[in-house]
Amino acid sequence: MLDKKTAGKILFEIKKANRILLPLHVSPDGDAVGSVLAMDLFLRTLGKKTKIISYSKIPRCFAALPGMADVEIANFSKINLSEFDLFIVLDIAAQTMITRSEFPRKFPRNFKSINIDHHTTNTMFADINLLEEKVGSVCELLYALFKFWKVEIDKQTADLLFLGIFTDSGCFQYSSTSSETLRIAADLIEMGADLNQTVLSQFRSYGFKTLKYWGRVLENMQIDIGGKFVWSKVSREELRQLGILPGEIEGAASLFCPVTVGTEFGIILDECEGFIKGSLRSRQGFDVSQIAAELGGGGHRLAAGFTLKMPLEEAEEKVLETARKFVGK
């Protein structure tokens, strides 16, 4: 159920602002990209000056989306915040998902922040927080906001909102998919959202190297001694041997982690430049966000993640110890 009081406050701040900064979260996914670009289109119709930044490089599957060419790869901690008077943060549960660097401790006096999110691990870090944990995606929440604000949703916006809903629901497979989710998706298709193009670009257009990475994930996969979860790790040297860049290590967690019969969840550890990226996926309701939170990350009950700054072997030991602790509860 939409918090209409908070929704009204958000629209008031938007109308009052002139220059608005929007970040994509680290390693952006379909919900982050769809919600941020859709919000940006709306802000531009109001005549607002906007800037979208991303700490990470944009995955290839999102490169052709409307507005993506204007996204600047930049570290939020280095941005001159005095150039903006409003900061709208979508699909981000904590400050660590905006930048891997130290988050600014003090903002300019006129710099107000808004957080629109659906993660159960949200830290409520903004001046105004709209958190709807039961909603399957921020794009679904943004659809409700646009309807409440009486915003006309054109084909471009419909495509972007549908992208976020479709990908964050795992193609409507996850338990967060409600009857309302399906009604909204149908509504967006009637407004012009292209289901076939979304499926093609997001689920049938993986690069050859990404597929090779999937093979290595499967090759390295192990099942825990208790049989309750599987895990895999891919080292930086293995990625180098395969000629794989960080932006090409996508999709494996959702494809392989939650499908092993008899297990509760799965973990994939990727050794990136300077840190270990961990991805967790639940098979049938086990709350993996608890494990992620214990490791300094966050997310949803069924899908969560974290990063660790330590050698891969040390990270593996720490993650397995943490996971076994929660399995035993």
Summary of the structure (lengths in Angstrom):
residues: 329
radius of gyration: 19.4
end to end distance: 31.9
largest distance: 58.4
contacts: 1107
relative contact order: 0.11
helix: 43%
strand: 19%
